[in-house]
Amino acid sequence: MSFFNFCKIQSAILAIVGAAFLVPVAVAIACAEYSVIPSFLIPMIGAWILFFIFFITGRNKPIKLTTRSSFVIAGFAWVFSSALSALPFLLSGLFPSVTDSFFESVSGFTTTGCTILNDIEALPRSINLWRCETHWLGGMGIVALTVALFPLLGVGGFQLIKAETTGPEKGKVTPKITTTAKVLWLIYAGATVLETILLKIAGMDFIDALSHAFSTLGTGGFSTRNASIGAYNSATIDWIITFFMFFAGVNFSLYFYLFTGKLKEVWQNSEFKAYIKICILASLVVAVAITPAMGSFTQALRYGAFQVGAIISTTGYGTSDYTTWVPAAQFVMFLLFFIGGSSGSTAGGVKVVRWVIFRKQAKNEILKMLHPHGVFSIRLDEKAGRKDIVFSVAAFFICYSVMVMVTTFAGTLANLDILTAFTGALSMVGNVGPAFGQLGPSFNYAGLPVLLKWWYMFVMIAGRLEIYTMIMFLVPDFWKGRG
């Protein structure tokens, strides 16, 4: 792929991000926050000028993508988009440094949701809305949105989306990848509208409802309140957001099958069944454990289910500080850091399907010991799975674990205690947001050393792109050859 085509595709992606600035600009006008409007308009105009330059001069030049170039485009797209998104934070003068502006932006786009802000409510509402909107853009994927809106990128579009989407197996729900991207984004947008309406009815004003719908469906966790969702002290709001956190943690392809009447595809999905079981079991165990402190099982279930949904979907919201709960409840929350949501969802983490594959392979190994001459295969979605998928998942676990260990070590070099450093690493790689210890729900990331913040930024993007894309850039063989 030529450098010109690389820039052409990147300019299209940045144009999409720039167009998204129109939403906070509208809010800034509505709220009379005129001083921050240039902070959005300047980078937006710059992005669109760049886009028109490349598309006018190269409109007749074909784009050919290889697997290698697709990974390069996806990796740099997240870096460039995060940089563009950080400009309103920096230009507004409301964030103390380039590092903190970029950190907040990366945290937003990767749907991690960790913040460097001490007083969120002091920000203009348009800036807060943009923070939440970055979750929404990053949740379903910037590249996927670009492929959906710019059909000319459909040439090699599947390779582009494969480099960005989550899970051990990538696929299409429609014959054309551009149509698939459009369908999934329409489901995503529809759910966002529905949640916004429900939150508005439940008592939030429109801007807060839209902001939290962006954060919830993107499984990010940024809020417009210092106390997160707990600030509203509303059981109705808690349950609405709990439902949509679980909703966002499901593979969005299943919603397409549901709406098109292919119910068999949903009920036979091994990952979906495991995800539901984990969510229900974890919510009940936590609720029972914290019932004495909450006063009633109903109240305990409200807070327990909310926090289980927040961690397993990697949204990271808070209505209660789980680090103050009884040890048994804390342990369940700790385990959820290792699981994550479903593949093909907006959630981060290891993904439920990988644990399903490991469980099935462990069962097969036990059966082989009992029946040495037997032939056993993994069955996913009621179908015999490929044997090589086990090796793929094992390789992912190794890369994931190494990334967590290296990030933990980086945290200890910054004088974080072991618990904080380890859970912070799990949170960064899994795009969860809160952790334990000094990075728990009641704290933020403002006081971390600059170098650790930059490492965390790299790790957040690596985690969002499922490790391989960013690690490939560090492998010399990746840069050899052509394409």
VENGI-V30649 format. One record per residue. N is the residue number from 1. RES is the residue in one small letter. SS is DSSP state (H for helix, E for strand, L for the rest). D_LAST is the distance of its C-alpha to the last C-alpha in whole Angstrom. Layout:
BEGIN
n=N res=RES ss=SS d_last=D_LAST
n=N res=RES ss=SS d_last=D_LAST
END
This chain:
BEGIN
n=1 res=m ss=L d_last=5
n=2 res=s ss=L d_last=9
n=3 res=f ss=H d_last=11
n=4 res=f ss=H d_last=13
n=5 res=n ss=H d_last=12
n=6 res=f ss=H d_last=11
n=7 res=c ss=H d_last=15
n=8 res=k ss=H d_last=16
n=9 res=i ss=H d_last=15
n=10 res=q ss=H d_last=17
n=11 res=s ss=H d_last=20
n=12 res=a ss=H d_last=20
n=13 res=i ss=H d_last=20
n=14 res=l ss=H d_last=23
n=15 res=a ss=H d_last=25
n=16 res=i ss=H d_last=26
n=17 res=v ss=H d_last=27
n=18 res=g ss=H d_last=29
n=19 res=a ss=H d_last=30
n=20 res=a ss=H d_last=31
n=21 res=f ss=H d_last=34
n=22 res=l ss=H d_last=36
n=23 res=v ss=H d_last=37
n=24 res=p ss=H d_last=39
n=25 res=v ss=H d_last=40
n=26 res=a ss=H d_last=42
n=27 res=v ss=H d_last=43
n=28 res=a ss=H d_last=44
n=29 res=i ss=H d_last=46
n=30 res=a ss=H d_last=48
n=31 res=c ss=L d_last=49
n=32 res=a ss=L d_last=50
n=33 res=e ss=L d_last=47
n=34 res=y ss=H d_last=46
n=35 res=s ss=H d_last=46
n=36 res=v ss=H d_last=42
n=37 res=i ss=H d_last=41
n=38 res=p ss=H d_last=40
n=39 res=s ss=H d_last=37
n=40 res=f ss=H d_last=36
n=41 res=l ss=H d_last=36
n=42 res=i ss=H d_last=34
n=43 res=p ss=H d_last=31
n=44 res=m ss=H d_last=31
n=45 res=i ss=H d_last=32
n=46 res=g ss=H d_last=29
n=47 res=a ss=H d_last=26
n=48 res=w ss=H d_last=27
n=49 res=i ss=H d_last=28
n=50 res=l ss=H d_last=24
n=51 res=f ss=H d_last=23
n=52 res=f ss=H d_last=25
n=53 res=i ss=H d_last=24
n=54 res=f ss=H d_last=20
n=55 res=f ss=H d_last=21
n=56 res=i ss=H d_last=24
n=57 res=t ss=H d_last=22
n=58 res=g ss=L d_last=19
n=59 res=r ss=L d_last=21
n=60 res=n ss=L d_last=20
n=61 res=k ss=L d_last=17
n=62 res=p ss=L d_last=15
n=63 res=i ss=L d_last=12
n=64 res=k ss=L d_last=9
n=65 res=l ss=L d_last=7
n=66 res=t ss=L d_last=6
n=67 res=t ss=H d_last=8
n=68 res=r ss=H d_last=6
n=69 res=s ss=H d_last=6
n=70 res=s ss=H d_last=9
n=71 res=f ss=H d_last=11
n=72 res=v ss=H d_last=10
n=73 res=i ss=H d_last=12
n=74 res=a ss=H d_last=15
n=75 res=g ss=H d_last=15
n=76 res=f ss=H d_last=16
n=77 res=a ss=H d_last=18
n=78 res=w ss=H d_last=20
n=79 res=v ss=H d_last=21
n=80 res=f ss=H d_last=21
n=81 res=s ss=H d_last=23
n=82 res=s ss=H d_last=25
n=83 res=a ss=H d_last=26
n=84 res=l ss=H d_last=27
n=85 res=s ss=H d_last=29
n=86 res=a ss=H d_last=31
n=87 res=l ss=H d_last=32
n=88 res=p ss=H d_last=35
n=89 res=f ss=H d_last=36
n=90 res=l ss=H d_last=36
n=91 res=l ss=H d_last=37
n=92 res=s ss=L d_last=40
n=93 res=g ss=L d_last=41
n=94 res=l ss=L d_last=42
n=95 res=f ss=L d_last=40
n=96 res=p ss=L d_last=41
n=97 res=s ss=L d_last=37
n=98 res=v ss=H d_last=34
n=99 res=t ss=H d_last=33
n=100 res=d ss=H d_last=35
n=101 res=s ss=H d_last=34
n=102 res=f ss=H d_last=30
n=103 res=f ss=H d_last=32
n=104 res=e ss=H d_last=33
n=105 res=s ss=H d_last=30
n=106 res=v ss=H d_last=28
n=107 res=s ss=H d_last=31
n=108 res=g ss=H d_last=31
n=109 res=f ss=H d_last=28
n=110 res=t ss=L d_last=27
n=111 res=t ss=L d_last=30
n=112 res=t ss=L d_last=32
n=113 res=g ss=L d_last=35
n=114 res=c ss=L d_last=36
n=115 res=t ss=L d_last=38
n=116 res=i ss=L d_last=39
n=117 res=l ss=L d_last=42
n=118 res=n ss=L d_last=46
n=119 res=d ss=L d_last=47
n=120 res=i ss=H d_last=45
n=121 res=e ss=H d_last=48
n=122 res=a ss=H d_last=48
n=123 res=l ss=L d_last=45
n=124 res=p ss=L d_last=45
n=125 res=r ss=H d_last=44
n=126 res=s ss=H d_last=42
n=127 res=i ss=H d_last=40
n=128 res=n ss=H d_last=41
n=129 res=l ss=H d_last=39
n=130 res=w ss=H d_last=36
n=131 res=r ss=H d_last=36
n=132 res=c ss=H d_last=36
n=133 res=e ss=H d_last=34
n=134 res=t ss=H d_last=31
n=135 res=h ss=H d_last=32
n=136 res=w ss=H d_last=32
n=137 res=l ss=H d_last=28
n=138 res=g ss=H d_last=27
n=139 res=g ss=H d_last=28
n=140 res=m ss=H d_last=27
n=141 res=g ss=L d_last=23
n=142 res=i ss=H d_last=22
n=143 res=v ss=H d_last=19
n=144 res=a ss=H d_last=21
n=145 res=l ss=H d_last=24
n=146 res=t ss=H d_last=21
n=147 res=v ss=H d_last=20
n=148 res=a ss=H d_last=24
n=149 res=l ss=H d_last=25
n=150 res=f ss=L d_last=22
n=151 res=p ss=H d_last=22
n=152 res=l ss=H d_last=19
n=153 res=l ss=H d_last=17
n=154 res=g ss=H d_last=18
n=155 res=v ss=L d_last=15
n=156 res=g ss=L d_last=13
n=157 res=g ss=H d_last=15
n=158 res=f ss=H d_last=16
n=159 res=q ss=H d_last=13
n=160 res=l ss=H d_last=14
n=161 res=i ss=H d_last=17
n=162 res=k ss=H d_last=17
n=163 res=a ss=L d_last=15
n=164 res=e ss=L d_last=18
n=165 res=t ss=L d_last=21
n=166 res=t ss=L d_last=23
n=167 res=g ss=L d_last=25
n=168 res=p ss=L d_last=24
n=169 res=e ss=L d_last=23
n=170 res=k ss=L d_last=22
n=171 res=g ss=L d_last=23
n=172 res=k ss=L d_last=24
n=173 res=v ss=L d_last=28
n=174 res=t ss=L d_last=28
n=175 res=p ss=L d_last=26
n=176 res=k ss=L d_last=23
n=177 res=i ss=H d_last=21
n=178 res=t ss=H d_last=23
n=179 res=t ss=H d_last=26
n=180 res=t ss=H d_last=26
n=181 res=a ss=H d_last=25
n=182 res=k ss=H d_last=28
n=183 res=v ss=H d_last=30
n=184 res=l ss=H d_last=29
n=185 res=w ss=H d_last=30
n=186 res=l ss=H d_last=33
n=187 res=i ss=H d_last=34
n=188 res=y ss=H d_last=33
n=189 res=a ss=H d_last=35
n=190 res=g ss=H d_last=38
n=191 res=a ss=H d_last=38
n=192 res=t ss=H d_last=38
n=193 res=v ss=H d_last=41
n=194 res=l ss=H d_last=43
n=195 res=e ss=H d_last=43
n=196 res=t ss=H d_last=44
n=197 res=i ss=H d_last=47
n=198 res=l ss=H d_last=48
n=199 res=l ss=H d_last=48
n=200 res=k ss=H d_last=50
n=201 res=i ss=H d_last=52
n=202 res=a ss=H d_last=53
n=203 res=g ss=L d_last=53
n=204 res=m ss=L d_last=50
n=205 res=d ss=L d_last=50
n=206 res=f ss=H d_last=47
n=207 res=i ss=H d_last=45
n=208 res=d ss=H d_last=45
n=209 res=a ss=H d_last=45
n=210 res=l ss=H d_last=42
n=211 res=s ss=H d_last=40
n=212 res=h ss=H d_last=41
n=213 res=a ss=H d_last=40
n=214 res=f ss=H d_last=36
n=215 res=s ss=H d_last=37
n=216 res=t ss=H d_last=38
n=217 res=l ss=H d_last=35
n=218 res=g ss=L d_last=33
n=219 res=t ss=L d_last=34
n=220 res=g ss=L d_last=34
n=221 res=g ss=L d_last=38
n=222 res=f ss=L d_last=38
n=223 res=s ss=L d_last=42
n=224 res=t ss=L d_last=44
n=225 res=r ss=L d_last=47
n=226 res=n ss=L d_last=47
n=227 res=a ss=L d_last=49
n=228 res=s ss=H d_last=46
n=229 res=i ss=H d_last=47
n=230 res=g ss=H d_last=50
n=231 res=a ss=H d_last=51
n=232 res=y ss=H d_last=52
n=233 res=n ss=L d_last=54
n=234 res=s ss=L d_last=54
n=235 res=a ss=H d_last=54
n=236 res=t ss=H d_last=53
n=237 res=i ss=H d_last=50
n=238 res=d ss=H d_last=49
n=239 res=w ss=H d_last=49
n=240 res=i ss=H d_last=47
n=241 res=i ss=H d_last=44
n=242 res=t ss=H d_last=45
n=243 res=f ss=H d_last=44
n=244 res=f ss=H d_last=41
n=245 res=m ss=H d_last=39
n=246 res=f ss=H d_last=40
n=247 res=f ss=H d_last=39
n=248 res=a ss=H d_last=35
n=249 res=g ss=L d_last=35
n=250 res=v ss=L d_last=35
n=251 res=n ss=L d_last=31
n=252 res=f ss=H d_last=31
n=253 res=s ss=H d_last=31
n=254 res=l ss=H d_last=34
n=255 res=y ss=H d_last=36
n=256 res=f ss=H d_last=34
n=257 res=y ss=H d_last=36
n=258 res=l ss=H d_last=39
n=259 res=f ss=H d_last=39
n=260 res=t ss=L d_last=38
n=261 res=g ss=L d_last=41
n=262 res=k ss=L d_last=39
n=263 res=l ss=H d_last=41
n=264 res=k ss=H d_last=40
n=265 res=e ss=H d_last=37
n=266 res=v ss=H d_last=38
n=267 res=w ss=H d_last=41
n=268 res=q ss=L d_last=39
n=269 res=n ss=L d_last=36
n=270 res=s ss=H d_last=37
n=271 res=e ss=H d_last=35
n=272 res=f ss=H d_last=37
n=273 res=k ss=H d_last=40
n=274 res=a ss=H d_last=40
n=275 res=y ss=H d_last=39
n=276 res=i ss=H d_last=42
n=277 res=k ss=H d_last=44
n=278 res=i ss=H d_last=42
n=279 res=c ss=H d_last=43
n=280 res=i ss=H d_last=47
n=281 res=l ss=H d_last=48
n=282 res=a ss=H d_last=46
n=283 res=s ss=H d_last=48
n=284 res=l ss=H d_last=51
n=285 res=v ss=H d_last=51
n=286 res=v ss=H d_last=51
n=287 res=a ss=H d_last=53
n=288 res=v ss=H d_last=56
n=289 res=a ss=H d_last=55
n=290 res=i ss=H d_last=56
n=291 res=t ss=H d_last=59
n=292 res=p ss=H d_last=61
n=293 res=a ss=H d_last=60
n=294 res=m ss=H d_last=59
n=295 res=g ss=L d_last=62
n=296 res=s ss=L d_last=61
n=297 res=f ss=H d_last=59
n=298 res=t ss=H d_last=58
n=299 res=q ss=H d_last=57
n=300 res=a ss=H d_last=55
n=301 res=l ss=H d_last=53
n=302 res=r ss=H d_last=52
n=303 res=y ss=H d_last=51
n=304 res=g ss=H d_last=50
n=305 res=a ss=H d_last=48
n=306 res=f ss=H d_last=46
n=307 res=q ss=H d_last=45
n=308 res=v ss=H d_last=44
n=309 res=g ss=H d_last=42
n=310 res=a ss=H d_last=41
n=311 res=i ss=H d_last=39
n=312 res=i ss=H d_last=38
n=313 res=s ss=L d_last=36
n=314 res=t ss=L d_last=35
n=315 res=t ss=L d_last=37
n=316 res=g ss=L d_last=39
n=317 res=y ss=L d_last=42
n=318 res=g ss=L d_last=45
n=319 res=t ss=L d_last=49
n=320 res=s ss=L d_last=50
n=321 res=d ss=L d_last=49
n=322 res=y ss=H d_last=48
n=323 res=t ss=H d_last=49
n=324 res=t ss=H d_last=53
n=325 res=w ss=L d_last=53
n=326 res=v ss=L d_last=54
n=327 res=p ss=H d_last=52
n=328 res=a ss=H d_last=52
n=329 res=a ss=H d_last=50
n=330 res=q ss=H d_last=48
n=331 res=f ss=H d_last=47
n=332 res=v ss=H d_last=46
n=333 res=m ss=H d_last=44
n=334 res=f ss=H d_last=42
n=335 res=l ss=H d_last=41
n=336 res=l ss=H d_last=40
n=337 res=f ss=L d_last=37
n=338 res=f ss=L d_last=36
n=339 res=i ss=L d_last=35
n=340 res=g ss=L d_last=34
n=341 res=g ss=L d_last=33
n=342 res=s ss=L d_last=32
n=343 res=s ss=L d_last=28
n=344 res=g ss=L d_last=27
n=345 res=s ss=L d_last=30
n=346 res=t ss=L d_last=30
n=347 res=a ss=L d_last=31
n=348 res=g ss=L d_last=30
n=349 res=g ss=L d_last=31
n=350 res=v ss=L d_last=30
n=351 res=k ss=L d_last=31
n=352 res=v ss=H d_last=34
n=353 res=v ss=H d_last=32
n=354 res=r ss=H d_last=31
n=355 res=w ss=H d_last=34
n=356 res=v ss=H d_last=35
n=357 res=i ss=H d_last=33
n=358 res=f ss=H d_last=34
n=359 res=r ss=H d_last=38
n=360 res=k ss=H d_last=38
n=361 res=q ss=H d_last=36
n=362 res=a ss=H d_last=39
n=363 res=k ss=H d_last=42
n=364 res=n ss=H d_last=40
n=365 res=e ss=H d_last=41
n=366 res=i ss=H d_last=44
n=367 res=l ss=H d_last=45
n=368 res=k ss=H d_last=44
n=369 res=m ss=H d_last=46
n=370 res=l ss=H d_last=49
n=371 res=h ss=L d_last=48
n=372 res=p ss=L d_last=46
n=373 res=h ss=L d_last=46
n=374 res=g ss=L d_last=44
n=375 res=v ss=L d_last=41
n=376 res=f ss=L d_last=40
n=377 res=s ss=L d_last=36
n=378 res=i ss=L d_last=35
n=379 res=r ss=E d_last=36
n=380 res=l ss=E d_last=34
n=381 res=d ss=L d_last=36
n=382 res=e ss=L d_last=38
n=383 res=k ss=E d_last=35
n=384 res=a ss=E d_last=34
n=385 res=g ss=L d_last=31
n=386 res=r ss=L d_last=29
n=387 res=k ss=L d_last=30
n=388 res=d ss=H d_last=26
n=389 res=i ss=H d_last=26
n=390 res=v ss=H d_last=29
n=391 res=f ss=H d_last=26
n=392 res=s ss=H d_last=24
n=393 res=v ss=H d_last=27
n=394 res=a ss=H d_last=28
n=395 res=a ss=H d_last=25
n=396 res=f ss=H d_last=25
n=397 res=f ss=H d_last=28
n=398 res=i ss=H d_last=28
n=399 res=c ss=H d_last=25
n=400 res=y ss=H d_last=27
n=401 res=s ss=H d_last=30
n=402 res=v ss=H d_last=29
n=403 res=m ss=H d_last=27
n=404 res=v ss=H d_last=31
n=405 res=m ss=H d_last=33
n=406 res=v ss=H d_last=31
n=407 res=t ss=H d_last=32
n=408 res=t ss=H d_last=35
n=409 res=f ss=H d_last=35
n=410 res=a ss=H d_last=34
n=411 res=g ss=H d_last=37
n=412 res=t ss=H d_last=40
n=413 res=l ss=H d_last=39
n=414 res=a ss=L d_last=40
n=415 res=n ss=L d_last=43
n=416 res=l ss=L d_last=42
n=417 res=d ss=L d_last=44
n=418 res=i ss=H d_last=43
n=419 res=l ss=H d_last=43
n=420 res=t ss=H d_last=42
n=421 res=a ss=H d_last=39
n=422 res=f ss=H d_last=38
n=423 res=t ss=H d_last=38
n=424 res=g ss=H d_last=37
n=425 res=a ss=H d_last=34
n=426 res=l ss=H d_last=34
n=427 res=s ss=H d_last=34
n=428 res=m ss=H d_last=31
n=429 res=v ss=H d_last=29
n=430 res=g ss=H d_last=30
n=431 res=n ss=L d_last=31
n=432 res=v ss=L d_last=34
n=433 res=g ss=L d_last=36
n=434 res=p ss=L d_last=39
n=435 res=a ss=L d_last=40
n=436 res=f ss=L d_last=43
n=437 res=g ss=H d_last=46
n=438 res=q ss=H d_last=45
n=439 res=l ss=H d_last=42
n=440 res=g ss=L d_last=44
n=441 res=p ss=L d_last=45
n=442 res=s ss=L d_last=47
n=443 res=f ss=L d_last=45
n=444 res=n ss=L d_last=42
n=445 res=y ss=L d_last=39
n=446 res=a ss=L d_last=41
n=447 res=g ss=L d_last=42
n=448 res=l ss=L d_last=39
n=449 res=p ss=L d_last=38
n=450 res=v ss=H d_last=36
n=451 res=l ss=H d_last=33
n=452 res=l ss=H d_last=34
n=453 res=k ss=H d_last=33
n=454 res=w ss=H d_last=30
n=455 res=w ss=H d_last=29
n=456 res=y ss=H d_last=30
n=457 res=m ss=H d_last=28
n=458 res=f ss=H d_last=25
n=459 res=v ss=H d_last=26
n=460 res=m ss=H d_last=27
n=461 res=i ss=H d_last=23
n=462 res=a ss=H d_last=22
n=463 res=g ss=H d_last=25
n=464 res=r ss=H d_last=24
n=465 res=l ss=L d_last=20
n=466 res=e ss=L d_last=22
n=467 res=i ss=L d_last=21
n=468 res=y ss=H d_last=18
n=469 res=t ss=H d_last=16
n=470 res=m ss=H d_last=17
n=471 res=i ss=H d_last=18
n=472 res=m ss=H d_last=14
n=473 res=f ss=L d_last=14
n=474 res=l ss=L d_last=17
n=475 res=v ss=L d_last=16
n=476 res=p ss=H d_last=15
n=477 res=d ss=H d_last=13
n=478 res=f ss=H d_last=10
n=479 res=w ss=H d_last=9
n=480 res=k ss=L d_last=9
n=481 res=g ss=L d_last=7
n=482 res=r ss=L d_last=4
n=483 res=g ss=L d_last=0
END
